Amino acid sequence: MVEDVPEALLAARDDVARFLLSYKFAIDTVMAKVNILNEEFRYTHDHNPIEHVSSRLKTPSSIMEKARRRGVPYDLNEIRGSILDIAGIRVTCSFVSDTYTIRDMLAGHEDIRVMEERDYIRSPKPNGYRSLHLLVETPVRMSDRTEDVPVEIQIRTIAMDFWASLEHKIYYKYGKSVPVGLLDEIREAAETANQLDVTMERLHGEVREQGDRARGPLPGPEELRKLPLADELLRALAQRVNSERSD
């Protein structure tokens, strides 16, 4: 019986490793899609909705602690079905409208299924927290099987992210004993951050509108023909056509 213990421990270790790897691979899969969007917007659009992207994988001790608090048995299958934020991705955007743009683009992927959406932007938490949370599922193809793995995606603005970071530090310092006056200030700061988001998006829209007016309408075919470059292109095209006909 004693001789079987090492093998049992090795098997358990391998199971835990595969368990965590499946979540890591799910993060890699979704991050690849976000990074592709980031690169595309950076080089082919006049506005990139993505400011920053980060990811995190809960540690085994953090997973076990959350399972203990929730009364979840220390079983990998039970944990997989009960703790859905083991893999997490955070996308930080410039403006509120950007959060929904990113949401729609990610949800449009065939291999990303949105399981749940919690919109704390339109319906903030009592403490003022604002963010768009998506719980998605993506297939992870391993050597011997394919698993659908959940990933939590948080999408929020720079102002929202700054506020959430500060609020987390305050709660970490005070625990459940945050002074009432400080709680009120936290809520007021959340509203201030929201007003900043609204103002900055309005200004951004005005700047873009003025830029569009300054550029004027796109040139039509007649205007394009008057451009020297257009003449060169047409001449080169005509020469190529004539050359092909003579051949």
C-alpha positions in Angstrom: 0.0 0.0 0.0 2.8 2.4 0.9 4.5 1.6 -2.4 1.4 2.9 -4.2 1.6 6.4 -2.6 4.3 7.9 -4.9 2.4 6.7 -8.0 -0.8 8.2 -6.6 0.9 11.5 -5.9 2.5 11.6 -9.3 -0.9 10.9 -10.9 -2.5 13.7 -8.9 0.4 16.1 -9.8 0.0 15.3 -13.5 -3.8 15.9 -13.2 -3.3 19.2 -11.5 -0.7 20.2 -14.1 -3.1 19.3 -17.0 -5.9 21.1 -15.2 -3.9 24.4 -15.0 -2.4 24.0 -18.4 -5.9 23.9 -20.0 -6.6 27.3 -18.4 -3.3 28.7 -19.5 -3.9 27.6 -23.1 -7.4 29.1 -23.0 -5.8 32.4 -21.9 -3.3 32.1 -24.8 -6.1 31.5 -27.3 -8.2 34.5 -26.3 -5.1 36.7 -25.9 -4.0 35.9 -29.4 -7.4 37.2 -30.7 -7.1 40.3 -28.6 -3.6 40.9 -29.8 -4.6 40.5 -33.4 -7.3 43.1 -33.0 -4.8 45.4 -31.3 -2.3 45.1 -34.1 -5.0 45.6 -36.8 -6.4 48.7 -35.2 -2.9 50.1 -34.6 -1.9 50.0 -38.3 -5.2 50.2 -40.2 -7.6 52.4 -38.2 -7.4 56.0 -37.0 -8.5 54.9 -33.5 -7.4 51.9 -31.5 -9.9 51.0 -28.8 -7.4 48.9 -26.9 -5.0 50.7 -24.6 -3.6 47.8 -22.6 -4.1 44.0 -22.2 -3.2 41.8 -19.3 -3.9 38.3 -18.1 -3.7 36.2 -15.0 -4.0 32.6 -14.0 -5.0 31.8 -10.4 -2.4 29.9 -8.4 -3.3 26.5 -6.9 -3.3 28.0 -3.4 -5.7 30.8 -4.5 -8.0 28.2 -6.2 -8.0 26.0 -3.1 -8.7 29.0 -0.8 -11.7 30.1 -3.0 -13.0 26.5 -3.0 -12.8 26.4 0.8 -14.7 29.7 1.1 -17.4 28.5 -1.2 -17.6 25.0 0.3 -16.5 23.4 -3.0 -15.0 19.9 -2.6 -11.3 19.6 -3.4 -12.0 17.8 -6.6 -10.8 19.1 -10.0 -14.2 18.4 -11.7 -16.1 20.1 -8.9 -13.7 23.1 -9.0 -13.9 23.4 -12.8 -17.7 23.6 -12.6 -17.9 26.0 -9.7 -15.0 28.4 -9.9 -15.2 30.2 -13.3 -12.6 32.9 -12.9 -9.5 30.7 -12.8 -8.4 32.2 -16.1 -8.8 36.0 -16.5 -8.1 38.7 -19.1 -8.4 42.4 -18.6 -8.7 44.8 -21.6 -8.3 48.5 -20.8 -9.9 50.9 -23.3 -9.8 54.7 -23.9 -13.6 55.3 -23.9 -16.8 53.6 -22.7 -18.0 52.9 -26.3 -14.7 51.0 -26.9 -15.6 48.5 -24.3 -18.7 47.4 -26.3 -16.7 47.5 -29.5 -14.3 45.0 -28.1 -17.1 42.9 -26.6 -18.8 42.6 -30.0 -15.6 41.7 -31.8 -14.7 39.0 -29.4 -18.2 37.6 -29.3 -18.1 37.4 -33.1 -15.4 34.7 -33.1 -16.8 31.3 -33.9 -14.7 29.6 -31.2 -15.6 32.0 -28.4 -19.0 31.4 -26.8 -20.3 34.1 -24.4 -21.8 32.2 -21.4 -22.6 35.2 -19.3 -22.4 39.0 -19.5 -22.5 41.3 -16.5 -22.7 45.0 -17.5 -21.5 47.0 -14.5 -21.1 50.1 -16.7 -24.8 50.6 -17.3 -25.7 49.1 -13.9 -22.8 50.0 -11.5 -22.2 48.1 -8.2 -23.3 49.9 -5.0 -19.7 50.9 -4.4 -19.5 52.6 -7.8 -17.6 49.9 -9.6 -18.0 50.0 -13.4 -16.7 47.4 -15.8 -18.0 45.0 -18.5 -17.5 41.4 -17.5 -17.8 38.5 -19.9 -17.6 34.9 -19.1 -16.6 33.1 -22.3 -15.8 29.6 -23.2 -13.2 28.6 -25.8 -12.1 25.1 -27.0 -8.6 24.0 -26.0 -7.3 21.2 -28.2 -4.8 19.1 -26.3 -3.0 15.9 -27.4 -5.7 13.5 -26.4 -8.9 15.6 -26.1 -10.6 18.9 -26.6 -11.9 20.8 -23.6 -14.2 23.9 -23.4 -12.5 26.1 -20.9 -14.0 29.2 -19.3 -12.2 32.6 -19.3 -13.4 35.7 -17.5 -12.8 38.9 -19.5 -13.0 42.3 -17.9 -13.3 45.3 -20.2 -13.1 48.8 -18.8 -11.8 52.3 -19.4 -8.5 53.7 -18.1 -10.4 55.8 -15.5 -12.4 52.7 -14.4 -9.2 50.7 -14.1 -7.5 53.3 -12.0 -10.4 53.6 -9.7 -10.7 49.8 -9.3 -7.0 49.5 -8.6 -7.2 52.1 -5.8 -10.4 50.6 -4.4 -8.7 47.2 -4.2 -5.7 48.6 -2.3 -8.0 50.3 0.2 -10.0 47.1 0.9 -6.8 45.1 1.1 -5.5 47.5 3.7 -8.7 47.8 5.8 -10.3 44.4 5.1 -14.0 44.6 6.1 -13.4 47.6 8.4 -13.2 50.4 5.8 -14.3 53.7 7.5 -17.7 54.9 6.4 -16.3 58.3 5.4 -13.8 56.6 3.2 -16.5 54.4 1.6 -18.4 57.6 0.7 -15.3 59.1 -0.9 -14.7 55.9 -2.9 -18.2 56.1 -4.3 -17.7 59.8 -5.1 -14.4 59.0 -6.8 -16.2 56.4 -9.0 -18.8 59.0 -10.1 -16.0 61.4 -10.9 -14.2 58.8 -13.0 -17.4 58.2 -14.8 -17.9 61.9 -15.5 -14.3 62.0 -16.8 -15.1 59.1 -19.2 -18.2 60.9 -20.5 -16.4 64.2 -21.0 -13.4 62.7 -22.7 -15.5 60.6 -25.1 -17.5 63.7 -26.0 -14.3 65.7 -26.7 -12.9 62.8 -28.7 -16.1 62.8 -30.8 -15.9 66.5 -31.4 -12.2 66.3 -32.4 -12.9 63.5 -34.9 -15.9 65.4 -36.3 -13.8 68.5 -36.9 -11.1 66.5 -38.5 -13.6 64.9 -40.9 -14.9 68.3 -41.8 -11.4 69.6 -42.4 -10.6 66.7 -44.7 -13.8 67.2 -46.6 -15.6 64.6 -48.7 -13.7 61.8 -50.4 -12.8 62.7 -54.0 -14.9 61.2 -56.7 -13.8 59.5 -60.0 -13.4 62.8 -61.8 -11.2 64.3 -59.1 -9.1 61.2 -58.9 -8.4 61.4 -62.6 -6.9 64.9 -62.1 -4.4 63.6 -59.7 -0.8 63.1 -61.1 -0.6 59.7 -59.4 -3.8 58.6 -60.9 -2.5 59.5 -64.4 0.6 57.5 -63.8 -1.4 54.5 -62.6 -3.7 54.7 -65.6 -0.8 55.0 -68.0 1.0 52.1 -66.5 -2.2 50.0 -66.6 -2.8 50.9 -70.2 0.8 50.0 -71.2 0.5 46.6 -69.4 -2.8 45.9 -71.2 -1.3 46.9 -74.6 1.7 44.7 -73.9 -0.4 41.7 -73.1 -2.5 42.2 -76.3 0.6 42.3 -78.4 1.9 39.1 -76.8 
